[in-house]
Amino acid sequence: MELILARLSSGAASGQISVVECAGAEHTFGWVFQVSGDHAATGATLPRLVIVNKTSGQVVASRTEYEVGQFVRRYEQLLAQNQARSQGWCGTLPLPFPWSLWRKRTVAERAKDGGFYEIGGKEGEP
């Protein structure tokens, strides 16, 4: 929770933001938290749901309003797509010319289309 507060409270007192772990929040990838706060006091638009990835330490939110279950499923789909792509990176043959013009969207593009974004820390923060 401290990681989320540190990332979200750039310029705002962390007491103006509350972070609560969602029911059934622990998953294989990490944890899901619900965020609330006074938008006027924080001076920022706060995400409603946030995921903390326990492997990478990445804090992820979405501009799209998802229910908790949808949010988790979409994130798990993106992780699965990313893992599938990373496992098949070597030993693949180049595609013949016409097929090389058609490419699949990257995981990052799919994440962006779903409204997902990373909440980065200030320089020097974890």
RAUR-V14899 format. One record per residue. N is the residue number from 1. D_FIRST is the distance of its C-alpha to the first C-alpha in Angstrom with 1 decimal. Layout:
# RAUR-V14899
N,D_FIRST
N,D_FIRST
This chain:
# RAUR-V14899
1,0.0
2,3.8
3,5.3
4,5.2
5,6.3
6,8.6
7,10.0
8,10.6
9,11.9
10,15.0
11,17.6
12,15.9
13,14.7
14,11.0
15,12.5
16,13.9
17,10.9
18,9.2
19,6.5
20,7.9
21,8.2
22,11.8
23,14.7
24,15.6
25,12.4
26,13.0
27,15.6
28,17.6
29,15.8
30,12.2
31,9.9
32,10.2
33,8.2
34,10.3
35,10.0
36,12.7
37,14.2
38,17.6
39,18.9
40,21.7
41,19.8
42,17.2
43,20.2
44,18.4
45,18.2
46,14.7
47,14.3
48,14.2
49,12.5
50,10.3
51,10.6
52,9.0
53,12.2
54,12.2
55,15.7
56,15.4
57,11.9
58,12.7
59,10.6
60,13.1
61,14.1
62,17.6
63,20.1
64,21.8
65,20.8
66,20.4
67,20.1
68,17.3
69,20.1
70,21.6
71,18.4
72,17.8
73,21.6
74,21.9
75,19.2
76,20.9
77,24.2
78,23.2
79,22.0
80,25.3
81,27.3
82,25.8
83,26.5
84,30.0
85,30.8
86,29.8
87,31.9
88,34.9
89,35.0
90,37.9
91,41.3
92,41.5
93,44.7
94,44.9
95,45.7
96,49.2
97,49.7
98,49.4
99,46.3
100,44.5
101,44.6
102,42.5
103,38.9
104,35.9
105,32.9
106,30.2
107,26.8
108,25.4
109,28.0
110,27.1
111,23.4
112,24.4
113,26.8
114,24.1
115,22.1
116,19.4
117,18.1
118,15.7
119,13.5
120,14.6
121,13.7
122,16.4
123,18.9
124,18.1
125,14.3
126,13.0
